[in-house]
Amino acid sequence: MRSFLHKIYTSTFLSKEKANHFQMIARNEEWNAIKDHIPKGSKFLDVGCGAGYSMKRAKEDRNCEIHGIDPNPTEHGVGRIGSNYLIENIDIKQAFAESIPFSDKIFNTVYSSHVLEHVNSESKALKEMKRVLKDDGILIIGVPTSTMTIINWISQILFLTHIKIISILFSKVINTEKYRWWELFVPRSHSFENKSILYDLNHYRINNWSNIISKEFKIEQTILPALYPYPEFIQLFKIRKFKKFSSSVFFICTKIK
C-alpha cells in the first residue's frame, strides 16, 4: 500500500535535472532580454544569486567583476546542488537582501532575479540595493507576474491535485508534505507559506511591482521577456514571446536624483 501510494504521489514530479533544464531555458530567455543593459566590465552584484548562474553569465557575456549574496547559496536556482549544472568556483556570500554586506556605492550594476517576491521586507531590500549602487549605476530587477500566477494555479490543479488528496487522506500511511483541504482549489502562495495564491495574483501585478520599485528608483524601461510554463512541472507549452503577456517582468532602473 505504501509503495503504491508513493509511486502515484511522485508520478508527476520532474527530476532535478529536468527541472533545472527547463529553468535554465527560462532564465536564458530573461537574461538575453536584459544583458545589453549591463555595462561591459562593470562591478556586478547579484542579490539572491542562488547557485550563481547569472553571475557566470555576467562574467562570460559582459566581462563583469562578479559578486553575489544569497541566504542559502547553491540550494536553489539554475545550477542547484543535485543537478548536472552545478556552478563552481564562484564566490557567494551568505546574506539576505535586507542586509547586504558591502560598502556604500561600490557597484555599477545591481541585479536581482525572482527574489523580491520572497524577501521579508521589500522596502528594506530595495533600500539596500540602492545603498550599494553607485549614483550612476543600473539596477536590473526581475519578478514574476500575475500571468505566471495563473499558469502556476492551472499547473497545480493538473499535476498536484492527486498529491494533495493523498496527503490529506493518507498522511499516516505515507510521509508527505502536509496539505489542507482548501489547497485542492486555492494553492499556497509562491512567496509565503502562510498566504494563498490569491495574494500572488494581486501582488504580482506589473503595476504593483512598478509602484513598489518606484519608491526607491526611477524605472527607465520595463521588459517582458517571454511567456513560459512553470519549470518544476510537466511543460504545458513551449516558450513564447508576446507584447503584453510574460511570465516575468524586468525593470531597468536608475537612482532617483
N, C-alpha and C positions, 0 to 999 in steps of 0.2 A: 504493500500500500504506500509506504513512504517513498520508495524508489519510483513508483508510478507517478505520484503527485509531483515529485521533484523533476521528473522528466517533462511533465506538462508545464510546470512552473517556469522552467528555463528554456522552453521551446522557441520563444521569440526574442531572446536576448542575443545581441550580436557579440561576437568575440571581441576582445580588446583590440586586436589587430584590425578588424574590420571597422570598428567604431573609430579608431584612430585614423584610418584611411579616409573615411568619409568626412571626419572633422578636418583633416588636412586639406581636402578639396575645398571645403567652405572657407577655411582660413586663408588659403591661397587666393581665392577669389576676392576676399576682402582686402588682403594685402596688396594685390595688384591694382585695386581701385584707389589706394591711398599712398602708395610708396613714393610717387613722384613729388609729393608734398614734403617729404623728408629731405632737408638739405644734405648734400653729399658731405661726408666727413664730419658730420655733426656728433656731438656728445649726446647719446641717446639713452633714455631711461624708459624701461618697460615696467609699468606699475601693474602688478598681478600677472607676472610673466609666465606662470606655470613652469613647464619644463624648458622654456627659453627658445621656443621655435621662432617667434617674431624677432628676438634678439639676433638669432642666427641669420635670418633673412636681412635684417638691417645691416649686418656686417658684410654679408655677401653682395647685396644689391646696391647699398648706398655707402659702403666703406665707413660705417659709423664706429665710434668708440662705444661699446655696448655695456650697459649696466641694467640689472633687474632686481626687483623685490617681489616676494610672494610669501604669504603666511605658511604655505606648505609646498616648498619648491619640489618640482618634478612629479607631484602626485596628481596633477590634472593637466588638461590641455594637450595639444599635439606633442607627441614625444613622451607621454606619461610612462611611468615605470610599468613594465609588463608588456610593452609593445616592441616592435622591431625598429622603432624610430626614436629611441631614447637619445636626447641631445646630450653630448658630452663636452667637457672642457669649457663650460660657461660658468662664470662666477655669478651666483644669485644670492642676495642677502635675504634672510628670513625676516620679514617685516610686513606690517599692514599699511594699506593705502592712507589711513588716517594719521600715520606717524612714519613718514619717510625718512630714513636715516642718512640724509645727505644735507649738505650746507645749502644756504640760500643761493638762488640764481646761478646755478652751475651747468644746467642742461640746455642745449639748443633745441632738443626735441623731447617732449614727454609723450609717451604713447601708452594707451590703456585700452585693451580689447576685452569686452564681455566681463568686466569687473565691477563697474559702478553699481550694477543691479544687485550685487552681493554684499556690499560694504554696510557696516552698521550706521555710518553717518556719511551721506553723500556730500553734505556741506563741508565736513572736515576733510574728506578725501580730496575734493576739488581745491580747497584752500591749500592743502599740502602740495598738490601738483603745481599750483600757481606759485607757491613759495620757492620751489626748487628750479622753476623755469626762468631762463634769462628774460629780460624785458623785451627783447626782440625775438623770443623763441616761439616755437609752434607746439601747441597741444593737439594731439590726434586721439580722439576718444570714441570708441565704438560700443554700442549697446544693442540688445535685442529689441524688436518692435512688437506691437500688438499682433501683427501678422504672424510672427513667429509663435506667439502665444496660441493663436488659433490652430496652427499646424501642430503644436505640442498637444493641445487638447484632443484633436482628432486622432493623433497617433496613439495617445494613451488609451483612448476608447477602443481602438482597433487592436492594439498589441499588449495592453496591460490589464484589460478587464478580467481575463481569466486568472491572472496572477493575483489580483486583488480579491477575487472571490475565494481562491484557495487560501489566501492569507486570513480572510475573515472566518471561513468555515473550518479550516483545518490547522489553525495556528499551533495546536497542541501535538499534532502529528508531524508537521514539518516546520523546521525553524526558518521562518521567512521574515521579511520586513513587514511590520505591522501596519495595516491599513484600517481606516474607519469606513463604515458602510457608505457614507455620503461621497467618499472619494471615488466610488464607482462612476459617479456622474460629474462631480466637480473635483478635479485633481488638485494636488498641492501646488503651491506657488513654486516657480523655478528659483525664486530668490530666497524665500524664508519658509522653514518647515511649519511655522505656526500660522501661515496665511494660505489662502486658496488661490487658484489660478485666476480668479476674478480680480485679485489685486494686480496681477501681471497685466491683464487685459486693459486695465485703466492706466497703470503706472508706466507701461512701456509705450504709450502713445508718443509719437515723434515730437508733437508739440509740447508735451510734458517734459520730455528729456531736454528739449531746447530751452524751456523756461528755467529748468534747474541749472543747466550749464551756463546760461547767460547771466546768472547772478555773479559769476566769478570771471567769465571770459567773454570775449567778443567772437561770435561764430561767423567765420568768414565764408564757409562753404558747408553744405550738407550733402552727403554722398549716400546713395542707396545702392550697395554693391550688387546684390543678387537675391533671388528667392531660392532657398534650399531647404530640404527636409531636415528633421532632427537627426544628427549623426548617430545617436545611440539606438535608433530603431531601424527596422527594415525600411529601405528608401522608397517612399511613395511616388516620387517623381524625380526627374533629373533637374539639375540646377538650371535656373532660367533668369534672364535679365529683363526687368520691366522698369518703366519710368517712375511708376508710383507705388510699386509693391516690392518689398525687400524683407528678408528675414532679420536683417540688422541695419542699423544706421550709423554712419560715422560723421563726426563733426570735426572740421578743421578750424582751430581756434587760435586767437592771439590774446595777449593780455589786454585788459581794459586800461587805457591810458589814464 
